[in-house]
Amino acid sequence: MADKHIATPIIQEIDYNNTDLQRLKDPLLLTYPTVYVIHDDSSQQFTLYVGETTDIKRRTIEHMDIDPNTRDDWHQLAQSTNVKMIVIGHEHFNKSMTLDIENQLMLYLSGTKAVKRLNNRRTNPQGLYYPIEERNQIFSKIWRKLHLLHRDIFPVERVIRNSALFKASPFHELTEEQKDARQLIFERITQTLQNQQTGQLILVEGDAGSGKTVLLSTLFYEMVSTLNQQGQALQEGDSPLSAALLINHDEQLKVYQDIMAKLGITNKNDNQVDKPTRFINNHTVTEPVDVVLVDEAHLMWTQGKQSYRGKNQLYDLLNRARIVIAVFDRHQVLTTTGYWEDNLRLSLEDKAAKAGNLIHLKQQLRIQASETVTQWLDTFVHQHRVTALPTDSKYDLRVFKSPADLYHAISERAADEDHGLSRMLATFDWPYKDEGDNHGELWQVKIGNWSMPWNLQLNAANPTEKRRNRTLAWAEQKQTINEIGSTFTIQGFDLNYAGVIIGPSIKYRNGKVIFDPSASENKRAKNRRTMADGSKQVVADELLENELNVLLTRGVHGLYIFAVDPELQQALMKAQQQEFREKMVAENSDQYD
């Protein structure tokens, strides 16, 4: 349906008190279902409550007179002197539509950096209803009017959608595949708790961009927030469900901690959202928690390291939890400390499969491209062959002649308001040390006369900028357009356009892509791995392949490539030219008959 046929929503803002409540006169607000946002503007960081109702006056009076006596969030609102309420109406609002709009507002506001606290105790994505086909256009009209009303609380949509908080929000509408997985997981949790079992494992597997993070975020939010507040829906007794969300990735951990704190279900002083080592050190096998969810489980350690003195973090978690839900992708294992031998990994998968606990997510939700593009990436990374670059009207796959040309193209994308989240990435083939000094210079990616700093350096010496950026993922920080990201900053995140420099550790010889560990600076991948039989082996080829896989699967709308190895660069350029010739032949086939 064309946008011009969708009526303009009615939006009215009033002071949050009984007197101003009487100012609501529009019939759409008084007789139709409405959505409302109550916001406390006591500081620059806002506290919001989002809700929907069929009777805005009655519901508001309940919030004012009853809820402050039973809920802390409403008690705080009642004590504030600077609270306003925005009431939203539309001629096509019905109960299903308002529940969907409420959920969409929670999704967007969870990605708004100015919102410190967001109160709502349910997720409400609806199924089919009339007129669901109008929902997205109605929501966009609502959001644009809200943006004109309060730009800080309601930024433009593209800014929200580029936010790492938005992308990890538990308010995304799940695909049917994700819904089936969620249903199975809740059934297994219920069975495990009822039978007082310990050490049960659910393994969720899927390639990069298959929706694993959104599924895990939704599960955790519903367990800790919604289900606990519905009277211990998953277990009998008085104690609430105990759950923890763990990840061995600093950038993604920060995102999870921020979003769950914003939603009011955790705080930054507890260990509900934490790293596996800290969780293991703070819990015993005699007092297991109910549920542990592990995102990026392929980053967990399978041998001792630093403060972790165990042999396998996943096994230690299984000893400290009744049930563990682990998200795993073997093509994203990056270090020898997290390496899984095939027989051990396959036995783990087999154990989960026999219990009906092995879930595969197959739908590609990140890369907005045709199957020919994803097949090209798979052939290049995992089959080690360079084939003709496919054409795709929705996905921009290109090879550039130089790193300077690549950077120029990514900079143009980053300057475009619609594609601002575009960054440079590279394989770890140039020296970089987190704490090491480089003789007063920045650690650089250097190719001939061209160079650019590695990630996390440009604002390190500026305390003001560092504080300002402390809640932002690496790619969201403005200065990082002039840095190059590695797998250790970009894994688990996505970009609109990714510019990837394939360094000298990846070469092309005799018609095959090969991996050269001697040209890599990634010691975590090059170190020898102690195997189960006590032997020490080099597994760098496999880990460097996974590093390439992570980097090439970050771009939602496009991937730009430059290869340092002359033969690989030549093969890629030829593949691009071959694709161009094939396209011209297809378009002008009558000339060749």
C-alpha positions as CSV (number, residue, x, y, z in Angstrom):
1,M,0.0,0.0,0.0
2,A,1.4,3.4,-1.0
3,D,2.5,5.7,1.9
4,K,0.0,8.5,0.8
5,H,-2.9,6.2,1.7
6,I,-1.9,5.9,5.3
7,A,-3.5,8.5,7.6
8,T,-1.3,10.7,9.8
9,P,-1.2,9.5,13.4
10,I,-2.5,11.7,16.2
11,I,0.1,12.5,18.8
12,Q,-0.5,14.6,21.9
13,E,2.0,15.4,24.8
14,I,0.7,16.4,28.2
15,D,2.1,16.8,31.7
16,Y,1.8,13.6,33.6
17,N,-1.0,14.6,36.1
18,N,-4.7,14.4,36.6
19,T,-5.4,18.0,35.5
20,D,-3.6,17.7,32.1
21,L,-5.1,14.2,31.5
22,Q,-8.4,16.1,31.0
23,R,-6.8,17.9,28.0
24,L,-7.1,14.7,25.9
25,K,-10.2,15.4,23.7
26,D,-9.5,13.8,20.4
27,P,-11.9,10.9,19.8
28,L,-9.1,8.7,18.4
29,L,-7.3,9.0,21.7
30,L,-10.4,8.5,23.9
31,T,-12.4,5.8,22.0
32,Y,-9.7,3.8,20.1
33,P,-6.8,1.8,21.5
34,T,-3.7,3.9,22.0
35,V,0.0,3.6,22.6
36,Y,1.7,5.9,25.2
37,V,5.2,6.9,26.3
38,I,5.7,8.3,29.7
39,H,9.1,10.0,30.1
40,D,11.0,11.5,33.0
41,D,13.2,14.3,31.8
42,S,15.0,14.9,35.2
43,S,18.4,14.5,33.5
44,Q,19.9,14.3,30.1
45,Q,19.5,10.5,30.3
46,F,15.8,9.7,30.1
47,T,13.7,7.1,31.9
48,L,10.7,5.9,29.9
49,Y,7.7,3.7,30.2
50,V,6.0,2.4,27.1
51,G,2.5,0.9,27.1
52,E,-0.7,0.4,25.2
53,T,-4.3,0.5,26.4
54,T,-7.9,0.5,25.3
55,D,-8.8,3.2,27.8
56,I,-6.0,5.8,28.2
57,K,-7.7,7.8,31.0
58,R,-8.5,4.8,33.1
59,R,-5.0,3.3,32.6
60,T,-3.2,6.5,33.4
61,I,-5.2,6.9,36.7
62,E,-4.1,3.4,37.6
63,H,-0.5,4.3,36.9
64,M,-0.8,7.4,39.1
65,D,-2.8,6.0,42.0
66,I,-2.1,2.2,42.2
67,D,1.2,1.3,40.5
68,P,3.4,3.5,42.7
69,N,2.4,1.4,45.7
70,T,3.5,-1.9,44.2
71,R,6.3,-1.1,41.7
72,D,9.5,0.7,42.2
73,D,9.6,2.1,38.6
74,W,6.2,3.8,39.0
75,H,7.1,5.0,42.5
76,Q,10.1,6.8,41.1
77,L,8.0,8.4,38.4
78,A,5.5,9.6,41.0
79,Q,8.3,11.3,42.9
80,S,9.7,13.2,39.9
81,T,8.5,16.7,39.0
82,N,9.4,16.6,35.3
83,V,7.3,13.8,33.8
84,K,5.3,14.0,30.6
85,M,3.1,11.6,28.7
86,I,2.9,11.2,24.9
87,V,-0.4,9.6,23.7
88,I,-0.4,8.1,20.2
89,G,-3.5,7.3,18.2
90,H,-4.4,6.2,14.7
91,E,-7.6,5.5,12.9
92,H,-6.4,1.9,12.1
93,F,-5.3,1.1,15.6
94,N,-6.7,-2.1,17.0
95,K,-5.5,-4.3,19.9
96,S,-3.0,-6.3,17.8
97,M,-1.7,-3.2,16.0
98,T,-1.1,-1.3,19.3
99,L,0.7,-4.3,20.8
100,D,2.9,-4.4,17.7
101,I,3.6,-0.6,17.8
102,E,4.4,-0.9,21.5
103,N,6.9,-3.6,20.8
104,Q,8.4,-1.7,17.9
105,L,8.8,1.4,20.2
106,M,10.6,-0.8,22.8
107,L,12.9,-2.1,20.0
108,Y,13.8,1.4,18.8
109,L,14.1,2.9,22.2
110,S,16.3,0.1,23.4
111,G,18.8,1.3,20.8
112,T,18.5,5.0,21.8
113,K,21.6,6.1,23.6
114,A,19.9,9.0,25.5
115,V,17.5,6.5,27.2
116,K,19.0,5.3,30.5
117,R,16.1,3.2,31.7
118,L,13.3,1.7,29.6
119,N,10.4,0.1,31.6
120,N,8.1,-2.5,30.1
121,R,7.5,-6.0,31.2
122,R,6.6,-7.9,28.1
123,T,7.5,-8.5,24.4
124,N,4.4,-8.3,22.2
125,P,5.1,-9.2,18.6
126,Q,1.8,-10.2,17.0
127,G,0.9,-12.7,14.3
128,L,-1.2,-12.0,11.3
129,Y,-4.0,-9.4,11.7
130,Y,-5.7,-6.7,9.7
131,P,-4.2,-4.3,8.7
132,I,-0.7,-5.7,9.4
133,E,0.5,-4.6,6.0
134,E,0.2,-1.0,7.2
135,R,2.1,-1.5,10.4
136,N,5.6,-0.5,9.2
137,Q,4.4,2.7,7.4
138,I,2.2,3.7,10.4
139,F,5.2,3.2,12.7
140,S,7.5,5.2,10.5
141,K,5.0,8.1,10.5
142,I,4.7,7.9,14.3
143,W,8.4,7.8,14.8
144,R,9.0,10.8,12.5
145,K,6.4,12.9,14.5
146,L,8.0,11.8,17.7
147,H,11.4,12.8,16.4
148,L,10.1,16.3,15.7
149,L,8.7,16.4,19.3
150,H,11.9,15.1,21.1
151,R,15.0,14.6,18.9
152,D,17.1,13.2,21.8
153,I,14.7,10.5,22.8
154,F,13.6,9.7,19.2
155,P,16.6,10.0,16.8
156,V,16.2,9.4,13.1
157,E,15.5,5.8,12.3
158,R,18.7,5.1,10.4
159,V,20.7,6.1,13.5
160,I,18.8,3.7,15.6
161,R,19.1,0.8,13.2
162,N,22.9,1.2,13.0
163,S,23.1,0.9,16.8
164,A,24.7,-2.2,18.3
165,L,22.1,-2.0,21.1
166,F,19.3,-2.1,18.6
167,K,20.8,-5.1,16.8
168,A,21.0,-7.1,20.1
169,S,17.6,-6.0,21.4
170,P,15.2,-8.7,22.7
171,F,12.3,-6.9,21.0
172,H,13.0,-8.0,17.5
173,E,10.3,-10.0,15.8
174,L,11.6,-13.5,15.6
175,T,11.5,-15.6,12.4
176,E,9.5,-18.8,12.4
177,E,12.8,-20.7,12.7
178,Q,13.7,-18.6,15.8
179,K,10.3,-19.1,17.3
180,D,10.5,-22.8,16.9
181,A,13.9,-22.8,18.6
182,R,12.6,-20.6,21.4
183,Q,9.6,-23.0,22.0
184,L,11.9,-26.1,22.1
185,I,14.3,-24.4,24.5
186,F,11.6,-23.4,26.9
187,E,10.2,-26.9,26.8
188,R,13.6,-28.4,27.6
189,I,14.2,-25.9,30.4
190,T,10.8,-26.8,32.0
191,Q,11.6,-30.5,31.8
192,T,15.1,-30.1,33.2
193,L,13.9,-28.0,36.2
194,Q,10.9,-30.3,36.9
195,N,13.2,-33.3,36.9
196,Q,15.9,-31.6,38.9
197,Q,18.6,-32.5,36.4
198,T,22.0,-30.9,36.1
199,G,24.4,-30.5,33.2
200,Q,21.9,-30.6,30.3
201,L,23.1,-29.0,27.1
202,I,21.2,-27.3,24.2
203,L,23.5,-26.5,21.3
204,V,22.3,-23.8,18.9
205,E,24.4,-23.9,15.7
206,G,24.3,-21.5,12.8
207,D,26.6,-19.5,10.4
208,A,27.5,-15.9,10.9
209,G,24.3,-13.7,10.6
210,S,21.8,-16.5,11.2
211,G,20.1,-14.7,14.1
212,K,21.8,-16.4,17.1
213,T,22.4,-13.3,19.1
214,V,18.8,-12.0,18.8
215,L,17.5,-15.4,19.8
216,L,19.7,-15.6,22.9
217,S,18.9,-12.0,23.9
218,T,15.2,-12.7,23.7
219,L,15.5,-15.9,25.7
220,F,17.4,-14.2,28.5
221,Y,15.1,-11.2,28.7
222,E,12.0,-13.4,28.7
223,M,13.4,-15.7,31.4
224,V,14.7,-13.1,33.7
225,S,12.0,-10.5,33.2
226,T,8.7,-11.7,31.7
227,L,8.6,-15.3,33.0
228,N,9.8,-14.5,36.5
229,Q,7.1,-11.9,36.8
230,Q,4.4,-14.3,35.7
231,G,4.7,-16.4,38.9
232,Q,7.7,-18.6,38.3
233,A,6.4,-19.9,35.0
234,L,9.2,-22.3,34.5
235,Q,9.5,-23.9,37.9
236,E,7.6,-24.5,41.1
237,G,8.5,-22.9,44.4
238,D,9.1,-19.4,45.7
239,S,12.6,-18.7,44.4
240,P,12.8,-16.9,41.0
241,L,14.5,-18.5,38.1
242,S,18.3,-18.0,38.2
243,A,19.9,-17.3,34.9
244,A,23.1,-15.9,33.5
245,L,24.2,-14.7,30.1
246,L,27.9,-15.2,29.3
247,I,30.2,-14.2,26.5
248,N,34.0,-14.2,26.0
249,H,34.0,-11.0,24.0
250,D,34.6,-7.6,25.5
251,E,32.7,-5.5,22.9
252,Q,29.6,-7.7,22.9
253,L,29.7,-8.1,26.7
254,K,29.5,-4.3,27.0
255,V,26.5,-4.3,24.6
256,Y,24.6,-7.0,26.6
257,Q,25.4,-5.3,29.9
258,D,24.2,-1.9,28.7
259,I,20.9,-3.2,27.1
260,M,19.9,-5.4,30.0
261,A,20.7,-2.6,32.5
262,K,18.6,-0.2,30.4
263,L,15.7,-2.7,30.5
264,G,16.0,-2.9,34.3
265,I,16.5,-6.6,34.6
266,T,20.2,-6.5,35.6
267,N,22.7,-4.0,37.0
268,K,26.3,-3.6,36.2
269,N,27.3,-4.7,39.7
270,D,26.0,-8.2,39.5
271,N,27.3,-11.1,37.4
272,Q,24.2,-12.1,35.6
273,V,25.8,-10.8,32.4
274,D,29.5,-11.7,32.5
275,K,32.4,-13.6,31.2
276,P,32.6,-17.3,31.6
277,T,35.8,-17.3,33.8
278,R,34.3,-14.9,36.3
279,F,31.1,-16.9,36.4
280,I,33.0,-20.2,36.9
281,N,35.1,-18.7,39.7
282,N,32.1,-17.3,41.5
283,H,29.9,-20.5,41.4
284,T,30.2,-24.0,42.7
285,V,29.1,-27.4,41.5
286,T,27.1,-27.9,44.7
287,E,24.8,-24.9,44.0
288,P,24.1,-24.8,40.3
289,V,22.2,-22.0,38.7
290,D,19.1,-22.9,36.7
291,V,20.0,-21.7,33.2
292,V,23.2,-20.4,31.6
293,L,23.1,-18.9,28.1
294,V,26.4,-18.6,26.2
295,D,26.7,-16.4,23.2
296,E,29.6,-16.9,20.8
297,A,30.4,-20.2,22.6
298,H,33.1,-20.8,20.0
299,L,35.1,-18.1,21.9
300,M,35.2,-20.1,25.1
301,W,38.4,-21.6,26.2
302,T,39.1,-25.3,25.8
303,Q,42.3,-25.2,27.9
304,G,43.7,-23.2,30.8
305,K,44.5,-19.6,30.3
306,Q,45.4,-16.7,32.7
307,S,42.9,-16.7,35.5
308,Y,41.1,-19.7,34.2
309,R,42.7,-22.9,35.6
310,G,40.2,-25.4,34.2
311,K,40.4,-27.6,31.0
312,N,37.2,-26.6,29.2
313,Q,34.9,-23.7,30.1
314,L,31.8,-25.3,28.5
315,Y,32.3,-28.5,30.7
316,D,32.8,-26.3,33.8
317,L,29.6,-24.5,33.0
318,L,27.7,-27.7,32.6
319,N,28.8,-28.7,36.1
320,R,27.5,-25.4,37.5
321,A,24.1,-25.2,35.8
322,R,21.0,-27.3,35.4
323,I,20.9,-26.4,31.7
324,V,23.3,-24.6,29.3
325,I,22.1,-23.1,26.1
326,A,25.3,-22.5,24.0
327,V,25.4,-20.7,20.6
328,F,28.2,-22.2,18.5
329,D,29.7,-21.8,15.0
330,R,32.8,-23.9,14.3
331,H,33.7,-21.5,11.5
332,Q,34.2,-18.7,14.0
333,V,36.7,-20.4,16.4
334,L,39.7,-18.1,16.2
335,T,42.4,-19.1,18.7
336,T,44.2,-22.2,19.8
337,T,42.9,-21.7,23.4
338,G,39.3,-22.2,22.0
339,Y,40.1,-24.9,19.5
340,W,37.9,-28.0,19.4
341,E,39.2,-31.3,18.1
342,D,36.8,-32.8,15.6
343,N,36.1,-35.9,17.6
344,L,35.3,-33.9,20.8
345,R,33.1,-31.4,18.9
346,L,31.3,-34.2,17.1
347,S,30.7,-36.2,20.3
348,L,29.2,-33.0,21.9
349,E,26.9,-32.5,18.9
350,D,25.9,-36.2,18.9
351,K,25.1,-36.0,22.6
352,A,22.9,-32.9,22.1
353,A,21.2,-34.5,19.0
354,K,20.3,-37.7,20.7
355,A,18.6,-35.7,23.5
356,G,16.7,-33.7,20.8
357,N,18.7,-30.6,21.9
358,L,20.7,-29.8,18.7
359,I,19.2,-26.7,16.9
360,H,20.3,-25.5,13.5
361,L,19.6,-21.9,12.4
362,K,19.9,-21.8,8.6
363,Q,18.3,-18.6,7.5
364,Q,20.7,-15.8,6.6
365,L,19.5,-12.6,8.3
366,R,22.6,-10.3,8.1
367,I,23.9,-10.4,4.5
368,Q,21.1,-8.9,2.4
369,A,22.2,-10.7,-0.8
370,S,21.1,-13.4,-3.2
371,E,22.2,-17.1,-2.7
372,T,24.8,-16.6,-5.4
373,V,26.7,-14.1,-3.3
374,T,26.7,-16.3,-0.1
375,Q,27.8,-19.3,-2.3
376,W,30.6,-17.2,-3.7
377,L,31.8,-16.4,-0.2
378,D,31.6,-20.0,0.9
379,T,33.5,-21.2,-2.2
380,F,36.2,-18.6,-1.6
381,V,36.6,-19.1,2.2
382,H,35.9,-22.8,2.7
383,Q,36.5,-24.4,-0.7
384,H,39.6,-22.2,-1.4
385,R,38.6,-21.3,-4.9
386,V,38.2,-17.9,-6.7
387,T,35.2,-17.9,-9.0
388,A,33.5,-15.2,-11.0
389,L,32.1,-12.4,-8.8
390,P,28.3,-12.6,-9.0
391,T,26.1,-9.6,-9.6
392,D,23.4,-8.6,-7.2
393,S,21.2,-5.5,-7.3
394,K,20.9,-5.5,-3.5
395,Y,24.5,-6.4,-2.5
396,D,27.6,-4.6,-3.7
397,L,30.6,-7.0,-4.0
398,R,33.7,-5.4,-5.4
399,V,37.5,-5.8,-5.6
400,F,39.6,-2.6,-5.5
401,K,43.0,-1.9,-7.1
402,S,44.6,-0.5,-3.9
403,P,44.0,0.0,-0.2
404,A,43.7,3.7,-0.8
405,D,40.9,3.2,-3.3
406,L,39.2,0.8,-0.9
407,Y,39.4,3.3,2.0
408,H,38.0,6.1,-0.3
409,A,35.0,3.9,-1.2
410,I,34.3,3.0,2.5
411,S,34.7,6.6,3.5
412,E,32.1,7.6,1.0
413,R,29.7,5.0,2.4
414,A,30.4,6.1,5.9
415,A,29.7,9.8,5.0
416,D,26.3,8.7,3.5
417,E,23.6,9.1,6.1
418,D,22.0,5.9,5.1
419,H,25.2,3.8,5.2
420,G,27.2,5.4,8.0
421,L,28.1,2.2,9.7
422,S,30.8,1.3,7.2
423,R,34.4,0.5,8.3
424,M,37.8,-0.9,7.3
425,L,38.8,-4.4,8.5
426,A,41.9,-6.5,8.0
427,T,43.4,-9.9,8.7
428,F,45.8,-9.8,11.7
429,D,48.9,-9.7,9.5
430,W,50.5,-6.6,11.0
431,P,52.0,-6.2,14.5
432,Y,49.7,-4.9,17.3
433,K,50.0,-5.2,21.0
434,D,47.2,-4.0,23.4
435,E,49.7,-2.9,26.1
436,G,52.9,-2.8,24.2
437,D,54.7,0.4,23.2
438,N,55.6,0.9,19.5
439,H,58.3,3.5,20.2
440,G,55.7,6.2,20.6
441,E,54.0,5.5,17.3
442,L,50.6,3.9,16.6
443,W,50.5,0.3,15.5
444,Q,49.7,0.5,11.8
445,V,48.5,-1.6,8.9
446,K,51.2,-0.8,6.3
447,I,51.0,-1.6,2.6
448,G,53.7,0.1,0.5
449,N,53.4,3.8,1.2
450,W,49.9,3.5,2.5
451,S,49.1,3.0,6.2
452,M,46.3,3.3,8.7
453,P,46.2,2.7,12.5
454,W,44.8,-0.5,14.0
455,N,41.6,-0.3,16.1
456,L,41.2,1.2,19.6
457,Q,44.1,3.6,19.4
458,L,42.9,7.1,18.1
459,N,41.0,8.1,21.3
460,A,43.0,6.1,23.8
461,A,45.1,9.2,24.7
462,N,42.0,11.4,25.0
463,P,40.2,10.8,28.3
464,T,37.2,13.0,27.3
465,E,36.6,11.1,24.0
466,K,37.2,7.8,25.8
467,R,34.5,8.5,28.3
468,R,32.1,9.7,25.6
469,N,32.6,6.5,23.7
470,R,32.6,4.1,26.6
471,T,29.0,2.8,25.8
472,L,29.6,2.5,22.1
473,A,30.9,-0.5,20.1
474,W,34.1,0.1,18.2
475,A,32.4,0.6,14.8
476,E,29.9,3.1,16.2
477,Q,32.6,5.5,17.3
478,K,33.2,8.3,14.8
479,Q,36.9,8.3,14.8
480,T,37.1,4.6,13.9
481,I,36.5,5.5,10.2
482,N,40.2,6.2,10.3
483,E,41.1,2.9,12.0
484,I,41.2,-0.7,10.8
485,G,39.2,-3.2,12.8
486,S,40.2,-6.8,13.5
487,T,38.2,-9.9,14.3
488,F,38.6,-9.1,18.0
489,T,36.6,-5.9,17.7
490,I,34.1,-6.8,14.9
491,Q,33.2,-10.4,15.7
492,G,29.5,-10.6,16.7
493,F,28.7,-7.2,15.0
494,D,27.7,-6.2,11.5
495,L,28.4,-3.2,9.2
496,N,26.5,-1.8,6.4
497,Y,29.6,-2.0,4.2
498,A,32.8,-3.8,5.1
499,G,36.1,-2.9,3.5
500,V,38.4,-5.9,4.0
501,I,42.1,-5.9,3.5
502,I,43.2,-9.5,3.0
503,G,46.7,-9.6,4.2
504,P,49.8,-11.7,3.1
505,S,48.8,-14.7,5.3
506,I,46.3,-15.5,2.6
507,K,47.7,-16.3,-0.8
508,Y,46.8,-17.8,-4.2
509,R,49.0,-20.5,-5.6
510,N,48.3,-23.0,-8.5
511,G,44.6,-22.1,-8.7
512,K,43.9,-22.4,-4.9
513,V,43.6,-20.1,-2.0
514,I,46.2,-21.1,0.6
515,F,47.0,-19.9,4.2
516,D,50.5,-18.9,5.2
517,P,50.8,-18.7,9.0
518,S,54.4,-17.4,8.8
519,A,52.9,-14.1,7.3
520,S,50.4,-13.7,10.2
521,E,50.9,-11.7,13.4
522,N,48.1,-13.6,15.1
523,K,50.0,-15.6,17.8
524,R,46.7,-16.8,19.2
525,A,46.1,-18.7,16.0
526,K,49.8,-19.7,15.4
527,N,50.6,-21.2,18.7
528,R,50.8,-24.9,19.0
529,R,47.8,-26.6,20.5
530,T,48.1,-29.4,23.0
531,M,45.7,-32.1,21.9
532,A,43.8,-34.6,24.0
533,D,46.5,-37.3,23.3
534,G,49.2,-34.9,24.6
535,S,50.7,-34.1,21.2
536,K,51.3,-30.5,20.1
537,Q,50.0,-29.6,16.7
538,V,49.7,-26.5,14.5
539,V,46.1,-25.7,13.6
540,A,46.8,-22.3,12.1
541,D,45.4,-23.0,8.6
542,E,42.0,-23.8,10.1
543,L,42.0,-20.8,12.4
544,L,43.2,-18.3,9.7
545,E,40.4,-19.6,7.5
546,N,37.9,-18.9,10.2
547,E,39.4,-15.4,10.7
548,L,38.8,-14.7,7.0
549,N,35.3,-16.0,7.3
550,V,34.5,-13.7,10.2
551,L,35.8,-10.6,8.3
552,L,34.0,-11.3,5.0
553,T,30.6,-11.9,6.6
554,R,30.2,-8.5,8.4
555,G,28.7,-6.5,5.5
556,V,24.9,-6.2,5.4
557,H,24.7,-4.4,2.0
558,G,28.2,-4.7,0.6
559,L,31.7,-6.1,0.8
560,Y,34.8,-4.4,-0.7
561,I,38.0,-6.3,-0.9
562,F,41.7,-5.7,-1.5
563,A,44.3,-8.5,-1.3
564,V,48.0,-7.9,-0.5
565,D,49.2,-11.0,-2.2
566,P,49.7,-10.1,-5.9
567,E,48.5,-13.4,-7.2
568,L,45.4,-13.4,-5.1
569,Q,44.7,-9.8,-6.0
570,Q,45.1,-10.6,-9.7
571,A,42.8,-13.6,-9.4
572,L,40.1,-11.5,-7.7
573,M,40.4,-8.7,-10.2
574,K,40.2,-11.2,-13.0
575,A,37.1,-12.7,-11.4
576,Q,35.6,-9.3,-11.3
577,Q,36.4,-8.7,-14.9
578,Q,35.1,-12.1,-15.9
579,E,31.8,-11.3,-14.1
580,F,31.7,-8.0,-16.1
581,R,32.2,-9.8,-19.4
582,E,29.6,-12.4,-18.5
583,K,27.1,-9.7,-17.6
584,M,27.8,-7.9,-20.9
585,V,27.3,-11.1,-22.9
586,A,24.0,-11.8,-21.1
587,E,22.8,-8.3,-21.7
588,N,23.9,-8.2,-25.4
589,S,23.5,-11.8,-26.3
590,D,22.0,-11.0,-29.7
591,Q,25.4,-9.5,-30.7
592,Y,27.1,-12.8,-30.1
593,D,24.7,-15.1,-32.0
